[in-house]
Amino acid sequence: MAAVYILRCADGSYYVGSTRNLGHRLQQHADGGGAVYTRDRLPVVCVWAQETPSVREAYGWERKIHGWSRAKKEALIAGEWELLPPLSRRRGGKPPPEQG
């Protein structure tokens, strides 16, 4: 089973990743053998994770979450699903262009 996850780094930043084996990957990050980004920001804590049926789906979620604002990531972490749509507005607070 694959998973997508979010780590909170020691500097308060977030790292988003995906993996085939969540427990093993989290241990790699904790040991400093994970991504270069987290290696320089230890310790890290897993603040959110979700299993997915496939690696492809986990990677798709990872790419999607990478593009999210900090506020939207924090709403996901807190399980505040109702806040996700309003936080999906384009940067600068501008609504998406009208289609028509």
N, C-alpha and C positions, 0 to 999 in steps of 0.2 A: 504494500500500500504506500502510495506517495503522499507527500504533505507539503504545504506552503506554511511559512512561519515568519514571525517578526521578532527580532531581538532588540532590546533596549541596551545600548552601549553605555559604558561608564561616563561618556561625555554628554549623555542625554539624547544622542541621535538614534535613529532607527535603522536597522539593517533588515532587508526582506530577502528571503531565500526560499528555495524549494529543494526537495531531496527525496530519495527512495526510502531512506531509513532515518527517521527523525531523531531517535535517541542517539544513534551513532554520530550524526551530523552535529547535534548540540554538544556532544562531548568533544568533538574536534574543535568547535569554536571555543569552548571553555579552556581547552588545553593550548590554545594559541595556534592551532594548526588549521583553522578554518580560513576564511577569506582574509586577504590582506587588510581590508577595511576594518574587520573586527579585531584582528591581531593587534592593531595599534590602539584599540579602545577597550581593552579588558578592564574589569570583568564585564561579561554580557549576560543578560537574563532573557529567557524566552517569555514574552508577554502575550503572545497569541500564536496559535497553530490550528490548522485545519487539515484533516486527511482528505484526500481526493482519490477518485477511482483510478487515475492514471497519472504518469509523470507528465504527460502533455498538458493535462488540465492543471496540475500544480504549477508548472512553468508558466502557463497562461495567466494564472492568478498572480504569480510573482511579478510578471511584466506589468500587469494592470496596476497592482498596488504600488509599484515603483513610481508610477506617475501621479499618485495621489498626494495631496497636501498633507502636512503634518496633522492638521485638525481632523482630516478625514481618516487618517491612520489611527489616531487616538480614539475616534468614535468607534471604529471597527474593534479595536482592542477592548474598549469598555462595553462592547455589545450593544451600543446605542444605534441600532439599525435604522431608526426613524430619522437620524441626523445625516445619514449617508446621501440621500437624494439632494437635500439643500446644499450640502458641501461639494456636490458634483458640478457646481457652476464653474465656468472658466475663470482662470486667474484674473485678478483685477475686479472681480465681482460682476463682470459683464455676462449677461445671459447669452446662450448660444444664438446664432443668427436664426431668424425665422425662416422656415422652409415654405416654399409656396410657389 
